Amino acid sequence: MLKRLLIISAVTIAGVLALLMSILWGKTYVPDIGLTAKQGRMDASEWNIERDPVLCLDGEWEFYWNKLLTPEDFQDESIVQSAVYMQVPSLWNNKAVQGTTLPVFGCATYRLVIENVPFQGKLVLKKVNARFSSRVYVNGQELLTDGIPAQQAEDYRSGNTPQLVFFRQGGGRTEIIIQVANYEYINSGIPSSLQLGREGTMLKQHQRKHLEAFLIFAALCTIALLYMIFFAITWDGVLRNPMLLLFSLFCFLFAWGNGLSDHRSLLLLLPDIPFTLAFKLKDICLSADFIVVIWIFCKFRRGLLQLRLARLISLVYSIYLVIILVLPIHVYYEIHAGVMAFNTVVLLVLLVRAVHLYVRNAEGFLLFAALLSVNLYSADTILFSLGIKAGSSSIQGFILLFTVAMIADLSMEYRNTVERLRRSMKQAQDAEIAFLRAQIKPHFLYNSLSVIAAQTTQEPQKAKNLLYDLTDYLRGSFRFEAHDGMVPLSEEMNTVKAYLSIEQARFGDLLEVEYFIEEELDTMVPLLSIQPIVENAVRHGIFKRAEGGRLRLQIFREHDFAVIRVEDNGIGIPKELLEGIRRGDSPSAGVGLKNIRSRLARYKGARLKIESTEGMGTVVTLKIPYREVVHEDNFSG
């Protein structure tokens, strides 16, 4: 138990450290070259663009509250002298500016002058996150509008997607002005670093981000489709599992929710969709995904989450989904913090229960790993929404860990299910064969022993041979070493020949037997598949004729199949009765034929064909896939 507790602790600490490192990585994934903006100015003379192609424009920017200024406005020196300074990246809400605490909703202008830029040519400015609309000017030119910043809420339109601004740098001085306005989201400002760099490097990084997002989207959608197909295939079978549908739905919802988060790459495919609708769609997908996660864990491990509680959580979140759909973002985000807190509590409770399950019972480690990943994902999302994290790319990593853990656990569960099914099928097969063995009529044994006893005084050698035949017959009928329910043809034929030899001894000239067996042909056949057909031909066909008859047994290979043909010239089968036997619903079909037909269904291409003409005889043809003999020595009985 101590060992398992140490494992749990180590994995948990590693996960928390990964979350903390993602916060630091979000701030330092661009190398710090020691250049910082101070009072709206940055001296870039020491920027070696060949060595460090990307520069973070962090530091103190000029800040003009409740004003949307253009480059022309800064021709007025009094405007510049009225500037205060705001740290970028940061949020403006709750910050004190000239003795006034700034609200969430409003607008502002940011300005930075970069001096002594040691480069001439095309540069790129990357705007990652400016909540919740922005307009960018570089060197006096408007180069980007994301949404519509405005001083009044009625004139404003949201838009907040990472974008690149291309401009030509002539060297020396560069002026960057960014208008930002927000009347929808719970916090405002520029919470992520703006980056300046060479065209090739910036474009490559930007495209890589989108490519990663699309790859994750495609991977999750593919997994969702595969699990949906598997669910549909197994819907009416013994492998039916609602987890497949739930996991498929989870992957699909997260694919869309993730694709509309962070870099919002899916908006490239949906350029005309309003940003507010896209943002709500993201929240709907992720909130609905939480409902699915609850049911995954409710169904996945009995007792981990009570059914009544799962229904209550689903009801609450369904109401929240309706609220997201009908209310403005800033309204439903008033309760968003409470919803996120509730998420955290539920997920932590599930995590604690998974830990208890693993530590006490040594089972469910993958379940714990999945729940830990979901908890880290939830924490990461909260940190990003509060502006503590600059980016949310690590969210994808945590959810991918969850996906991998769930796939692994589902695979193990299905492996166990298939193994149980295999054992059940083997038991069912053994039961069928045992039932077929039980159909050996006692009177056949009595009659056989009577014939042998009568011959002991008249023809002792013949009695001895018949006793050997009866032994072979019983050995074949009660064989327990069948390989997957199959035996070599030679072994099955020993049983058939032993049976026919005894019947010929009993009835003499009334039974004539002809064998036509292809030389060197020995394939695997289902146990007790030929003997019951031969016995039916003898008992119900030939012996019901006063003069007896002839039985012909023909076995040959035809392409990839072994063909076994049992023909008799007995009384035949009436047409109406024959149709019932072919359908398998006639009582006259006999246990043997029904059993053979059901066992043949397990082999691809195998079939049983019955042809008969009343008064002339019957032909039964078995067609079985040819299969090389397996360890024939094991079937000697």
PyMOL commands that set and color helices and strands:
alter all, ss='L'
color gray80, all
select helices_A, chain A and resi 2-28+71-75+77-81+153-155+199-233+242-259+265-268+275-300+307-326+329-332+336-361+365-385+393-438+442-458+460-477+489-510+531-542+575-583+587-600+632-635
alter helices_A, ss='H'
color red, helices_A
select strands_A, chain A and resi 41-43+54-56+59-65+84-88+90-91+96-97+100-101+106-117+121-127+133-138+141-146+163-169+172-182+189-190+195-198+486-488+511-517+524-526+549-558+561-568+607-613+617-625
alter strands_A, ss='S'
color yellow, strands_A
deselect
rebuild
show_as cartoon
